[in-house]
């Protein structure tokens, strides 16, 4: 007689490797898109410029398996959305609270639009991520056009690589069988977007109150946890994020212990990006193990100042824990149906009252 082990089954998702149809050459394409701006920045002795362009190059992660024409339109629209998110957050960076408000607005629009048009994963994630990172830049009005221009170059580079890849490699479209999804009520998207906007605003405010240097790490951890399909999935991603970050910090410390040259770090980043894209659809926790040193190395590669490795990793761990707990709280609200229904009624009532006032 087979005996089930509830505890073992409960935590099986931590090591479960899911099957996927993703081919190996897309992770290679993603690594090439992220690494090319970094290599160009290193060659021109402008590593900070290369790091900025690599943020725009994240557009490649919105690559879909649709026919080429639809695929490129989708990628171009996502590129525009990322540029808009980055630019808005960059322009409002003159004040911490204005910056937090701008991130909240970007988060609201990102979730509302991506859920309305049913944008496939990563959905709203990178729109919010680049906005959060832009909010952490030191405000300099003269540098805004340059920073936006570098970001646009990275996005254009990704679209160009995606077009070449589509023409010569991924010619055929993969027809995915549509999954049955729960049809949300009219105001659900509005309520969900509002909740995410509030929590994204709070991430920067809390980071400022606690006097953290890289507050965007809290924002990224929070929005990464919220990506779950339901509260149970959110809880799983929360545990994946914390454990994966803890292990990933050890890997980052091991890499930085040898103090590699910038060019070596760039190739390590490309390799890590390849592994992350290979694992992200198979096991989120394993992907975070490589994602953690990837983000830390990106900071070091684009920085003109050498950071203390121990302090950097300690800050990363604390930010991740805080962000993960905030993401768990946001996930609880997002999937608490009774609370969502009450908020929907309030929004509906306010909307009707507003229409009466207009008349």
N, C-alpha and C positions, 0 to 999 in steps of 0.2 A: 504493500500500500504506500502510495506516494504522499509524503508529508510536506505541506506548504510551510514556508517560513515567512510570516508576515513582515518581519523587520527586514529580512534580506530582500524581499520583493519591493518593499517600500523605498529602499535606497538603491535599487537596481539601476535606476536611470543615471546614477552618477558615473557608471562605467559602461553603460549600454552604447554600442556603436550602431547607429541607424544606417539603413541602406539608402542610397541616393543615386540618381541618374546623372549627377553632375560629372562632367568629364575633367580629366586632369589638366587639359590645356587652358581652361578658363582661370583656375588659380594662377597659372603661369602668366596669363594675360594681365590679371590684376596686379601681380608682383611687378611686371614690366611697366605698367602704367604708374604705379606708386614710386618705383625706383628710378625711372627716367628723369623726372624733375630733380631728384636728389643728386643724380650723377651729373646733370647739367650744372646744377648749383655748385657742386664740388669743382667741376672743371673751370668755371668762371670765378672761383673763389668767393662765391656768395651763398654759403650754405643756408642762411636764413631765407633767402629767396627761393631756393630749391624746396625747403620745407613747406613754405606757403603754397607753392604750386602743387605739391604732393597732396595737400588738402583738397584742392579742386579736382585732382585726379581720382579722388574717391568716387566720382561720378560713375566710374566703370562698374561699381558694385550694384548699379541699377539696371544692368544688362539683363534682358529677358530673352526667352526662347520663341518670341513671336516672329512672323515674317520680317524680312530685313527692313522694309519701309516703315512698318509699325515700330519695330525695334529702335530704329534711329530717331524717330519722332519722340518716342517715349524717353530715350536717353537725353535728347536735346531739351525736352521739357523739364526733366529732373535736374539737368545741368543749370538751367535758368533758375529753378527753385533753390538750388544750393547757393548760387551766386547771390540771389535776392536775400536769403537767410543770412549769409555771411556779411553782406553789405549793410543790412539793417542793424545787425548787432555791432558791427564795427563803427558805424556812425553815431551810435548812442553810448559809446564807451567812455564818454567824458565824465559820467557820474555813475557810481555803483548801483544806485536804485533805478536810475533811468536804464542802465544796462540790463538789470534784472527784469524790468518791465518789458523791454524790447525782446528779451529771450522768451518771456511769457507769451507775447504776441506772436512771435515766430512759431512757438510750440503749438499755440492754438490753431493758427492757420495751417501748419504742417499736418497736424493730425486730422483736422476737419477735411482738408482737400484730399489727402491720401486715402482716408476712409470713405469719402464720398465717391471718389473715382476708383476705389478698390485697387490701389497701387500695391503690387505684391511685395513681399519682404525684400529689402529691409524697411519698407514703408517710410514712416516719419523719422527714423533713427538718425540718418546722416544729415538731414536738414537741421535738426535740433543740435546735433553734435558740433557741426561747423560753426553754428551760431554761438554755442557755449564757448568754444575755443576762441572765437573772435572777441568775445566779451572780456577775455583775460589779457588781451594785448594792451600794452601801454598806449594810452590815447595820444595820437599825434595826427592832427588834421592834415598836415602836409603829406603824410605817408599813406593816407586812406586810398587815394587813386592808385598808388603803386601796389599796395596790398591787394586791392580788388583786381587790378590788372594781372598780377601774378596768379591769383586764384583762378581767373578766367582762362589763363594760358593752360593751367593744369586740367581744367574741365574740357577745353578744346582738344588737348592732347589725348585724353581718354576717349572722347567721341571719335577722333581720327583713328586711333588704334582699334576701337570697337568696329568701325566701318571696314577696315582692312581685314580684321578677323572674321567679320560676317561674310565678306565676299570670298575669301580664299579658304577659310576653315569651316566655320559654322554656317553653311549655306542653307541647310534645311531647317524648317521650323518644327519644334517639338510640340505636338498638340497635347496639352495637359487636360485630363478629365476634370471638369469642374466639380469642386466639393460642395456638398450641401452646407449652406451656412444659415445661421439664424438671422432673419430679416429684422433689422433694428427699427424701432419707432422713429418718427420724424425728428424728434428733438434729442435722441440718444447721442448722435454724433456731436451735437452742440454741447451737451452736458459733459461727455467724455473729454472733449477738447478743452473745456473750461477747467476740469480737474487737473489735466496734464499741465495746462498753462500755469495754474497756481503752484503746483509742485516744482515746476522748472524755475519759476520766479524765486521760490523759497530756497532752492539749492544755492543760488548766488548770494542771496541775503544771509543765509546761515554761514556760508563760506567766508563772507566779509566780516560777520560778527565774530567768528572764531579766528579771524586773521590768517586764513590759509592763503598761500601764494597761488596755487593752481586750483581755483575753485571749480573749474570746468570738469575736473575729474569726478566731483560729486554729481554734477549734472549728467555726465555720460553714464555713470553707474546707475543712476535713477532711471533714465530713459531706457537703458538696456534691460533692466528688470521688468519694466512695464510692457515690453514687447510680448509677454506671454499670452497664450490663447485664452486662458482662464486663470483663476486664482491659484489653483494647484500648480499650473505651469509656471506662474510668477514665483511661487514659493520654491520650486525646483531651480529656476534660473538664479534666484537669490543665493541659494546654497552653492550652486555651480560658480557663481561670480566670486564669492568670498574665498572658497577653497582654491579655485583656479588662480585667483590673484595672489594668494599666499604662496603657492608653488611657483607661480610665474616670477615672483619677486626674487626667489632663490636663483632662478635661471638668469634673470637680469643682473643680479649681483655677480654671478659667475662670469658673465660676458664682460661686464665693466671692470671686473677685477684685473683683467689683462690689459685694460686701457687701449683698446684697438684704435687704429688710425681711422679717420673719417671715411675713407674709401672702403675699408673693411666693414665698418659699421653699416654702410649703405647696402652692401651685398648681404649682410646678415639680416637687415630689415627686409630685403626682397625675399630672402628665404623664409623668414618668419611670416611674411604676408602670404606666401604660397601655402604654408602649412595651415595658417588660420582659415583661408578660404577652402582648403581641402577638408578641414575638420568641423567648420562652423555648422554645416548641415548634418553632420554625423553625431557630434557630441559637443554641446556648448561649453561644458566645463573644460574639456581638453583644449578647445579653441582659445579659451581665456588664458590658459597657461602660457600660450605663445603670444597672445594679444597683449599681455601685460608688459613683457620686455620690448615688444614692438613699439608701444606708445612711449615708453621710457627712452628708448634709443632714438626715436623721432625727435624727442625734446632735446636730447644731447647733440644730435646731428645738426639740428637747425639753430642751436644756441651758440653764441659767440663767447659765452662764459661757461667755464667748467663748474658743474654742480657737485656738491658733496653727495656721493652715491648713497650713503647710509641715510642721510636726511631725506633725500629724494624718495627712497623706497618706503621709509616710515610714513611720510606724508601720503604717498600713493595708497598704502594699506588703510590708513585712517580715513582718507577720502572715500575709498571704495566701500568700507564698512558703513559709513554714514549714508552714502548714496544708495547702497543696497537696502538699508532699512527704510529709507524714504521711498524707494521704489516699491518695497513690500507694502508700505502703508497706502501708497497711491493705488497699487493693484487691488488691495482690499476694497477701497472705495469704488473703483471702476467695475468690479464684479460683484458688488453688493446690490442685488437687483431692487430690493425695497428702497434703498437710499436713492438709486438712480431714478426710480419711478417718482419719488417725491420731488426730486430736483427737476424732472421733466415737467411735472405739473406746475411748479413754480415758474419755470421758463415759459411754458405755454400761456399761463395767466398773464405774465408780464408782457408777452408779445401781443396778446389781444388788447390789453390796456393801452399799449403804445399805439396800436392801430386805431383805437377809439379817439385818442388824443389828436392823431393826425387828421381825423375827419372833423 
